[in-house]
Amino acid sequence: MPLTAKGLEGIVAAETRMSFIDGEKGVLEYVGIPIDDLARRSTFEETTFLLWNKRLPRADELAAFTADLRARYAPPGAAMKLLAGLPTSAQPMHMLRTMVSALAMFDPEPNRNDVPAARVKALNILASTPAIVAAFDRQRRGLAPVAPRADLSFAANFLYMLNGKEPTPTMARAFDACMILHADHGLNNSTFSARVVISTMSDVYSAITAAVGSLRGPLHGGANEDVMKMLNEIPTVAAAEGYIRGKLERKDKIAGFGHRVYKAYDPRATYLKTLAKQLAADTGNTPLYEKSQAIEQVMLREKAAKGIYPNVDFYSATTYHCIGLQLDLFTPMFALSRISGWSGHVIEQLEGNRLFRPDAEYIGPHAAPYTPIEQR
Ligand SMILES: CC(C)(COP(=O)(O)OP(=O)(O)OC[C@H]1O[C@@H](n2cnc3c(N)ncnc32)[C@H](O)[C@@H]1OP(=O)(O)O)[C@@H](O)C(=O)NCCC(=O)NCCS
């Protein structure tokens, strides 16, 4: 008897050694290390090494991995020309999906799927997408792109290329922590999409392109932008309660709350909340943080019994706003980080591939008559 699970809830469709989630207890570990430890103590570069190699690097290995990543910060010149021709009105997630796909055309061997080649492709995509997002944002502001700086970390270099000036160490560190927190999360929809695509032995670019397309949906990574729109719609801290209650009465979902897997506090939100509070205070955005707090309080009163808590997107909205990012760059930030996780999963899939091919239950008619067109 075939098993039916709409939305594949509760179905184990792959094995991974990357992240472990206990949704009931609110636990997330990367290769066994609690996410909170990584957010506070690791770097995005080190975390990516961990996810791709299933162990922490020694100092010399981390230095070599970091140098390799930095050497690939600049996208191919032809890709930047293509980017310059895109409409500045395009949404950044559509731009990013297009550009990840385009990178395949500047790779002389785009279809190589042996694991060493796939790792190099993944490193190229991970390293060069920040320059693409930053250049696109500058382009639409009428500014020339800023060349990457190989003496800066992944996080600091992105903010440098975006703003044309080096971020403060606090901002760079905050952004780095966000990158760590978003890097991997089990077999979420976009990661599953990447694994489904690579399971046909297609190519790394196609897999990551599909994942970007999946991530932009408002039920997935797109939620962080919706959170910010909601915060902008609420005029004052005092108005938060009425606004949320009104939405709940209309049975609207509140962006940044609830999760398919977590029925407890999302462990990524715990650290982000601390970070958001600190950054808000540092940047004169305390009222924004207080609005978030007020929303959380109402939601905890109303919905905690149903297992609905803030998820990763809720406090990342305030954090990204305080870092100075445009609203429509929030989801691309999620993507830049998750390329690390998607790539790790693509590598895992290639290491033990089995084509994904579930069944659909046919619920239509049988032996139906073919009516000639003139008689319909
Ligand atoms: C993430 C999400 C899609 C998970 O949904 P799911 O596992 O399919 O759960 P459901 O949508 O079936 O919700 C279960 C119940 O909780 C309620 N619920 C879930 N998320 C809610 C939210 N954000 N606000 C209010 N109620 C919510 C549903 O209305 C439903 O209630 P009911 O049983 O009375 O009908 C959902 O929580 C959501 O849409 N959240 C907002 C978008 C978001 O933040 N996404 C980012 C996730 S990281």
The ligand as a Gaussian input file, in Angstrom:
#p B3LYP/6-31G(d) Opt

LIG

0 1
 C        5.738000      28.221000       8.105000
 C        4.319000      27.721000       7.869000
 C        4.035000      27.651000       6.369000
 C        4.229000      26.312000       8.463000
 O        2.964000      25.922000       8.253000
 P        2.352000      24.458000       8.374000
 O        3.257000      23.492000       9.021000
 O        1.853000      24.113000       7.032000
 O        1.214000      24.749000       9.428000
 P       -0.240000      25.213000       9.076000
 O       -0.225000      26.322000       8.092000
 O       -1.004000      23.978000       8.726000
 O       -0.708000      25.797000      10.491000
 C       -1.167000      25.010000      11.601000
 C       -2.075000      25.907000      12.435000
 O       -1.331000      27.013000      12.977000
 C       -1.808000      28.256000      12.456000
 N       -0.651000      29.069000      12.091000
 C        0.498000      28.634000      11.545000
 N        1.326000      29.654000      11.330000
 C        0.690000      30.756000      11.749000
 C        1.036000      32.114000      11.749000
 N        2.202000      32.519000      11.262000
 N        0.150000      32.997000      12.221000
 C       -1.049000      32.581000      12.698000
 N       -1.444000      31.299000      12.714000
 C       -0.582000      30.393000      12.234000
 C       -2.618000      27.901000      11.223000
 O       -3.585000      28.874000      10.941000
 C       -3.190000      26.569000      11.618000
 O       -4.255000      26.815000      12.500000
 P       -5.599000      25.884000      12.520000
 O       -5.103000      24.538000      12.966000
 O       -6.488000      26.570000      13.493000
 O       -6.081000      25.889000      11.098000
 C        3.275000      28.642000       8.581000
 O        3.520000      28.660000       9.957000
 C        3.305000      30.057000       8.008000
 O        2.687000      30.313000       6.974000
 N        4.008000      31.003000       8.697000
 C        4.115000      32.357000       8.228000
 C        5.176000      32.454000       7.130000
 C        6.584000      32.268000       7.665000
 O        6.978000      32.871000       8.646000
 N        7.355000      31.401000       6.979000
 C        8.782000      31.220000       7.287000
 C        9.057000      29.894000       7.887000
 S       10.752000      29.780000       8.397000

